[in-house]
Amino acid sequence: MCGRGFDKAPSTGVCFDCVRIAEEERVMNRSPVAYTDQVAAWVRLFKYRGKEGLATPMGRWMAEVARVHYARENISLVTFVPLHEERLIQRGFNQAEKLADEVGRRLRLPVCPLLVRNKDTAYQSKRTREERLLALGGSVILADGAWKRHVANQVVLIVDDVYTTGATVRECAKPLRQAGVKKVCSVTFAR
């Protein structure tokens, strides 16, 4: 489900991380690269050093992965993990939105800001799995907008930069599913 590779598949065909998550809450994810030290350095340059141009090659790879792995899903639109307003002001841009713009352009799909972060959850990268789950609870809601009536029964692709535990993607999927989205998939640059 999450895109993690493993040498020997459990009998369920689902990795040990995903098997801990209720089936109805799982979100299939795919990533073009593994999260190595070099990849972490690229992500930091992009995210924290303002190298926004990295969105082009990163998004290109992500779009290709999405094209291959989700070919039969009939994705209708692309959205992205939202940043809290304070974080957006601090950083100057939302890295997930930049990646989504590139993915959407390459897949010829509309990119819609469907989600809003309604509380600042601080940096997730420094937290344990349990801390992430607690901090993220209820932190993402549907954005206001005319698009709401058009998402029911659609397949939505969520874009983010890094998939660690999947807590962020699952939190984003909750309000989408409540709005009647048929299926939620995600693509991240690294896993």
Sequence and secondary structure as in RCSB ss.txt:
>XXXX:A:sequence
MCGRGFDKAPSTGVCFDCVRIAEEERVMNRSPVAYTDQVAAWVRLFKYRGKEGLATPMGRWMAEVARVHYARENI
SLVTFVPLHEERLIQRGFNQAEKLADEVGRRLRLPVCPLLVRNKDTAYQSKRTREERLLALGGSVILADGAWKRH
VANQVVLIVDDVYTTGATVRECAKPLRQAGVKKVCSVTFAR
>XXXX:A:secstr
      SS  TTSS TTGGGS GGG  EEE SB   HHHHHHHHHHHHS  GGGHHHHHHHHHHHHHHHTTTS  
 EEEE    HHHHHHHSS HHHHHHHHHHHHHT  B   EEE S    GGGS HHHHHHHHTT EEE  SGGGGG
 TT EEEEEEEE SSSHHHHHHHHHHHHTT SEEEEEEEE 
